[in-house]
Amino acid sequence: MVTAEAVLDRAEELGVNLSVEGDRLRYSPKSQTPAEFVDALRQNKFESYKLVSRTGKTLGTHGATKGARRQEAAIRAASQKRRGRK
């Protein structure tokens, strides 16, 4: 299974922008978005939604960098550790 972080990395590679509008995770341009990417995004919709909504940015070629996503992952891991989960 593909992780949400991998989906966001792939969006960046493809030049696909991800954004949150209300309770929806949007991607654009749809014409550049391969079907296998859409399937991976759907499989990781909740986690991808959380990552995109926490940054408050559109992710993709004009959004957050891999470093910002790594930082987000580190924050999430530290939070889980504090709650007693590994």
C-alpha positions as CSV (number, residue, x, y, z in Angstrom):
1,M,0.0,0.0,0.0
2,V,1.2,3.5,-0.9
3,T,1.6,6.0,2.0
4,A,0.0,9.5,2.0
5,E,3.5,11.0,1.9
6,A,4.3,9.0,-1.2
7,V,1.1,10.2,-2.8
8,L,2.1,13.8,-2.1
9,D,5.6,13.2,-3.5
10,R,4.0,11.7,-6.7
11,A,1.7,14.7,-7.0
12,E,4.7,17.0,-7.0
13,E,6.5,14.8,-9.6
14,L,3.4,14.9,-11.9
15,G,2.8,18.6,-11.4
16,V,-0.6,17.9,-9.8
17,N,-1.8,20.4,-7.2
18,L,-3.7,19.1,-4.1
19,S,-5.9,21.4,-2.1
20,V,-8.6,21.2,0.6
21,E,-12.0,22.8,-0.1
22,G,-14.3,22.3,2.9
23,D,-14.4,18.6,3.5
24,R,-13.1,17.7,0.0
25,L,-9.6,17.0,-1.2
26,R,-9.2,18.4,-4.7
27,Y,-6.6,17.8,-7.4
28,S,-5.8,19.7,-10.6
29,P,-5.3,19.8,-13.4
30,K,-7.5,16.7,-14.0
31,S,-6.2,16.4,-17.5
32,Q,-2.6,15.7,-16.2
33,T,-3.7,13.3,-13.5
34,P,-3.2,9.6,-14.4
35,A,-5.8,7.1,-13.3
36,E,-3.3,5.2,-11.1
37,F,-2.5,8.4,-9.2
38,V,-6.2,9.0,-8.6
39,D,-6.6,5.5,-7.3
40,A,-3.7,5.9,-4.9
41,L,-5.1,9.3,-3.8
42,R,-8.5,7.7,-3.1
43,Q,-6.8,4.9,-1.1
44,N,-5.1,7.5,1.1
45,K,-7.7,10.2,1.0
46,F,-8.1,10.7,4.8
47,E,-4.3,10.9,5.5
48,S,-3.6,13.0,2.4
49,Y,-6.5,15.3,3.4
50,K,-5.0,15.8,6.9
51,L,-1.5,16.5,5.5
52,V,-2.8,19.1,3.0
53,S,-5.3,20.7,5.4
54,R,-2.6,21.1,8.2
55,T,-0.3,23.1,6.0
56,G,-3.1,25.4,4.8
57,K,-1.5,25.3,1.4
58,T,-2.0,23.9,-2.0
59,L,0.5,21.1,-2.4
60,G,2.1,20.2,-5.7
61,T,4.6,22.0,-7.9
62,H,3.7,25.3,-6.3
63,G,3.1,24.1,-2.8
64,A,5.0,22.7,0.1
65,T,8.4,21.0,-0.4
66,K,9.4,17.5,0.6
67,G,11.2,19.0,3.5
68,A,7.9,20.5,4.8
69,R,6.2,17.1,4.5
70,R,9.1,15.4,6.3
71,Q,8.7,18.0,9.1
72,E,5.0,17.3,9.2
73,A,5.7,13.5,9.5
74,A,8.2,14.1,12.3
75,I,5.6,16.2,14.2
76,R,3.0,13.5,13.7
77,A,5.4,10.8,14.9
78,A,6.3,12.9,18.0
79,S,2.6,13.4,18.8
80,Q,1.9,9.7,18.5
81,K,4.9,8.9,20.7
82,R,3.6,11.3,23.4
83,R,0.2,9.5,23.3
84,G,2.0,6.1,23.8
85,R,1.7,4.9,20.2
86,K,4.7,3.9,18.0
